Amino acid sequence: MYLTIEKTAEYLNVPVSEVYRLIREKQVRTVQVDDELLLNKEQFNLFMKEMEKQKEALEEYLNTPIPEDIDIKDED
């Protein structure tokens, strides 16, 4: 299934400028039909999986309690 740049941005939940950046840096493939660039939705499946993994890793990191430093002694 092919999506317009705007629909691709909605699908990826990113700004349209980010989709243009991906195109400009040749990180995604496009097809030109008349005056419109289209992107194949399937090429983003791996991207979406990787983004989900990164999100989960960040959440795990942020939820990990900071261990007490053994060098700090309570002087009270």
CORSULZI-V751056 format. One record per residue. N is the residue number from 1. RES is the residue in one letter. SS is DSSP state (~ for helix, > for strand, _ for the rest). OMEGA is omega in whole degrees, 0 to 359 (none if undefined). D_LAST is the distance of its C-alpha to the last C-alpha in whole Angstrom. Layout:
((N | RES | SS | OMEGA | D_LAST) (N | RES | SS | OMEGA | D_LAST))
This chain:
((1 | M | _ | 180 | 67) (2 | Y | > | 182 | 67) (3 | L | > | 173 | 64) (4 | T | > | 179 | 65) (5 | I | ~ | 180 | 62) (6 | E | ~ | 180 | 61) (7 | K | ~ | 177 | 61) (8 | T | ~ | 178 | 59) (9 | A | ~ | 177 | 56) (10 | E | ~ | 182 | 56) (11 | Y | ~ | 182 | 56) (12 | L | ~ | 182 | 53) (13 | N | _ | 178 | 51) (14 | V | _ | 176 | 51) (15 | P | _ | 178 | 53) (16 | V | ~ | 180 | 56) (17 | S | ~ | 178 | 55) (18 | E | ~ | 177 | 53) (19 | V | ~ | 177 | 57) (20 | Y | ~ | 178 | 59) (21 | R | ~ | 178 | 56) (22 | L | ~ | 179 | 57) (23 | I | ~ | 182 | 60) (24 | R | ~ | 181 | 60) (25 | E | _ | 178 | 58) (26 | K | _ | 176 | 61) (27 | Q | _ | 177 | 58) (28 | V | _ | 178 | 60) (29 | R | _ | 179 | 64) (30 | T | > | 174 | 66) (31 | V | > | 179 | 69) (32 | Q | > | 176 | 71) (33 | V | > | 187 | 74) (34 | D | _ | 181 | 76) (35 | D | _ | 187 | 73) (36 | E | > | 174 | 70) (37 | L | > | 178 | 68) (38 | L | > | 179 | 67) (39 | L | > | 178 | 64) (40 | N | > | 183 | 64) (41 | K | ~ | 185 | 61) (42 | E | ~ | 182 | 61) (43 | Q | ~ | 181 | 60) (44 | F | ~ | 180 | 57) (45 | N | ~ | 179 | 56) (46 | L | ~ | 179 | 54) (47 | F | ~ | 181 | 52) (48 | M | ~ | 178 | 51) (49 | K | ~ | 179 | 50) (50 | E | ~ | 178 | 48) (51 | M | ~ | 179 | 46) (52 | E | ~ | 178 | 45) (53 | K | ~ | 179 | 44) (54 | Q | ~ | 179 | 42) (55 | K | ~ | 179 | 41) (56 | E | ~ | 179 | 39) (57 | A | ~ | 179 | 38) (58 | L | ~ | 179 | 36) (59 | E | ~ | 179 | 35) (60 | E | ~ | 179 | 33) (61 | Y | ~ | 182 | 31) (62 | L | ~ | 181 | 30) (63 | N | ~ | 179 | 29) (64 | T | _ | 181 | 27) (65 | P | _ | 179 | 24) (66 | I | _ | 180 | 22) (67 | P | _ | 178 | 20) (68 | E | _ | 179 | 17) (69 | D | _ | 182 | 17) (70 | I | _ | 180 | 16) (71 | D | _ | 181 | 15) (72 | I | _ | 181 | 12) (73 | K | _ | 178 | 9) (74 | D | _ | 184 | 6) (75 | E | _ | 180 | 4) (76 | D | _ | none | 0))
